[in-house]
Amino acid sequence: MAPYKMTPDEKEFLAGYDMSKYDRPSLTADIAVFAILTQAEEEKEDYRREPRQRVGLLLIKRGGFPYKDYWALPGGFAMKDETLSQTAMRELQEETGVSRAYLEPFGVFSTPGRDPRGWVVSQGFLALIDADGNKVQAGSDAGEADWFVIDIEQEEMKKHVQKSRAEIRTRFLLSLRSFRSGEKLTATVEQVRSFLTHHETVSYEIIEQNGLAFDHAEIIVRAFMDLKERAQDAGKIVFDLMPEKFTLYSLQETYEIILGEKLTTPNFRRKIAPYVIETDETVTGAGHRPAKLFKRNLEMFYQ
């Protein structure tokens, strides 16, 4: 950042300025890390119903108070002279061992009382990684780090419309299951969309949660819905969940499990054609014909 040149009057003003007059919050970064988890056929609860791939969320088990032994998103307090993006990358590395990830801010969380330690405002980050290309290992301040399969059901509860006012309440039923141990975590998060003429405000409330720390149930729900929206609108973000080389089938399956809907294969392949390059390599699965491997067309991603 270019240095700011102050006038003499401004220097005099700042010399007498006392920041201690004002309460200041602590700043944190909380990171919702998503990846695609692949289940072996023998590991599926029901091979006829469960997809081969599932969306996974990376959580850590807190090693200290508050919320000791509860599961939480990776994250922590910002240090002086670092950006919140740098905080997020540092905490992700320290707590999970992940050093390479797509990382982007998506929301600020500032509800009073969200942290029993005091006034804490958090910047939420959406992170995407290739699970096979990143070894996860809990850091010194985390008891464990584990992948959880995520499912979210959405229910519209109430809708009130009165002339120029309207209110829509939607509940998100969050279910998380440990990919390793099968431990289950649940939460219910309610979204309230209020409309006054054409202006909209949105608020969230955690109705109940089991096993999750702080307000991380809300952060998880909002992060996943943000991922889903970006996959629907732009689409390129999904490639950050893929390995360097992949089949078109696995790419389509990844889109489908994020969007929660089946896609027509010819239409899907036409849509993503500019973003992929065919390699001369193939992969063979049990009982299947060899499938061609593709990679990203980087020119389309660096625009």
N, C-alpha and C positions, 0 to 999 in steps of 0.2 A: 504494500500500500504506500502510495506517495506521501511524503511528510506534509503535514498541514502547517501552513505559515500563519501564525497568530499576530494580530495587531497588538500594540502596547496596551490598549484598553482591555482587550480580551485577556491578555496575560494577567493584568491586574485583577480582573473579575475572577479568574480561575484560582488565583492565589488565595482568595478568601472564600472559595467554594468548599463546603463541608459535606461530603457524601454520606457521612455517618448520620446525618439528620434523617435519612431515608432508609426504610427497611429494604433489604436486598435479598432476593431468593438465591438458593443454590441452584446451579444448572447441571442437568444430567443428560446423558444420551441413552436411550433404550432402543435396542436393535432387534427387529423381527426378522430372523434369518430363515428363509425358505429354501428348500431343495426338493428334488424328485427322488423318492426312495423306491427301489426296485425289490419286490418280494420274489423269492424263489417259489416255485409252484408248491413245494411241500410245506412252505411256511404260511400259506394262505389259510384263513379260517374257512373259506368256502371258495374253491377254485372256480365254481360256476358263476359266482356273483362278484367277487372282488376283482378290481382291475389289477393288472400286473404292476402298474406303477401307482404310487400315492404321493400326495403333497406332504412333505415333512416340515416341521418347525423345530428349530434348535432351542432347547431350554437348558438352563443351569439350575442345580439345586443349591440354594443359598447356604453358605457355611457359617454365617453369623447372624446376629439379630440386627434389625427386626426381620420377622418372617423366616427365622432359622428353619432349615429343612423344607421350606416351601420351594416350588419351582418358579423360576422367573426368567424373563428375557435377559440376555447378556447386556451389560451396560454399566454405567458408573458416572461419577462426578467429573465435571470438566476441570482441567487444570488451567492456571493462569497462563496467558500467552499461547493458547491453542484454540483452534476453531472447534465447533461442535462436531464437525465431520472428522477432524483429527481425533477428538475424544472417542467417537464411535469406533474408528478403526483400531485405536489403541486398546480400548476395552474388549473389543471382539477378539483381538490377538491374545490379550492377557488371560481372558476367561475361557476361551474355547480353542485357542491355537489356530484359528482361521485367519489367514493373512491376505487372502485374495478374494474379493467379493464385489459384486455390483452393489453400490451403496448410494441411497438417495433419501433425503428427508421427506417426510410425508405429513407430519402433523405435530402440533404442540399440545402438551398435556399439562394443565395448570389448575385443575380443580382443587380448591382449598381442602386440606386434610388428606390429600392423596398419599402422603408419606408421614408416618408417625414421628419421624425425626425432626420435622419442621417444614418450613416453606421451601418446597422443591418443585421446580418447573423442569419438565423433560421435553427434549426434542426427540420425536420418534423417527426411526430410520427403517426403511425397507431394504433388506439385503437379500441377494440371490446368489447361490453358489452351486457348483457341480459337486454333489455329495461324494462321488467317487474320487474327485481330485483334491479333496480337502480332508486331512486327518483331524478329527475332533478330539481334543484332550482338555479336560478341566484344568483351570488355573489354580493358583494358590488360595484364592478367596472364594472358590466355588467347590462345593463338595463333589458334584458330579456334573457331567454334560451329556445330554442324550437327545436323540431325535424322537419326536412325537408325530404320529400320523394325525393330521388335522381334518376335522369335518365340521362344517357349519350349516345348520338348517335355519331357514329364514321364515318367520311368521308375521304377517301383518295383523296386528292386534286390534287397533281402533282407527277410525277415520272420521273426523268431525269437520264439516264444512258449514260456515255461516257467513253468507254474503262475501265480504272481502277477507275473511279469516278462514284458515284451515289448519288442522293438526293431524299428522299421520304418525302413529306409533308402530314401530316394527321391532320384534324381538329376534335376536340372534342366539341360537342355542349352540354353544361351542363345546366340542368334544375332542379331547386329545388322548391318544393312546401311545404309550412308550413303545418304540419300535423294537426295543431290546427285552424289556421285562414285562410288558403288557399293562403296566400301571396306568390308571385312567384318571384324567382331570376333566372337570366340567365347569361351565359357567353360563349364565344367561345375561346378555347385555341388551338393554332397550335403547333404541334410537328414537328420538322425538324430532320430527321435522315440523316447524311452525312457519306458517305463511301469513304475512300481512300484506294485502294486495299482491304484488309480484315479488316481494322480498322474502327470502327464506333464511331461517336460522336453524342450526342443527345442534342438538345436545345429546349426550349419552349418559346412561346410568347403569351400573352393575347391579343387577337384581340379586344374584347369588353367584358364588364361586366356590369351588372345592379344590384346594391344593395349589392355587396360584397366588403369587404375592402381589401386593400393591394394587394398582389399577391395570395390571398387565393384561387382564382379560379384554378390556376395552381396546388397548393398543393392538392386541393380536387380531381382534375382529376387524378393526379399521385398517390395519395393514393388509390383511388378506383381501378385503373388499377393494382396496386401492390397487393391489396386484391384479385382481380380476378385471377391474375397470381399464387398467393400462393394457392388459392383454387383449381386451376387446377393441380398444381404440387404436393403439399403435401396433401392437403385436411383436415388435422387435425385442421387447423386454424379455420375452420367454426364452430367447436364445441364451440368456445368461444362466439359465438352469441346465443347459445342455453341455455335454463334454465337447472336446475339440472336434470329434467326428461322430456322426450319428446317422441313423436311418430316418427316412421320411416318416415311417410308421411311428417311431418313438417320438419324433417331433410333434406329429399330429396328436398322439396320445397325451403328450404333455399339455398341449393347448386344451384338449378336451377335459382333462381332470381339473384344470384351473377354471375354465369357463363353466364347467358343470353341464355340458351338453355335447352331443355327438355332432361331428362336422362331416359334411359331404366331401369325400376324398378328392374328387376331381377339382372342385372349387377351392379346397384348401391348398392343393398343390399349385394351382394357378396363382393364388394369392402370395404364396411364399417363394415362388420361383425366382424372383429377382434377388432374394436374400441368401440363396444357397448355391454352392458349386459342387458338382459331382466329382468325386475322387475315383481313382482306379482300384479302390479297395472294396471288399465285400465282407459281410459277416454272416455266419451260418448259425441258426438256432436249432435246437432239437426238433426234428420233424418238420422243418421249414426249408424252403429254397433259399439260396444265398440272396442277401439283400444288399443293395449298393449303399455305400457310406458317402455322406455329404459333409461339407464344412461350410462355415459362414462365408458369404461374399463380403469381405471387409470393406470394400468400396461403398457399399450401401449403408454400412454402420458408421462410417467416418464422415458422413456428410454434415 
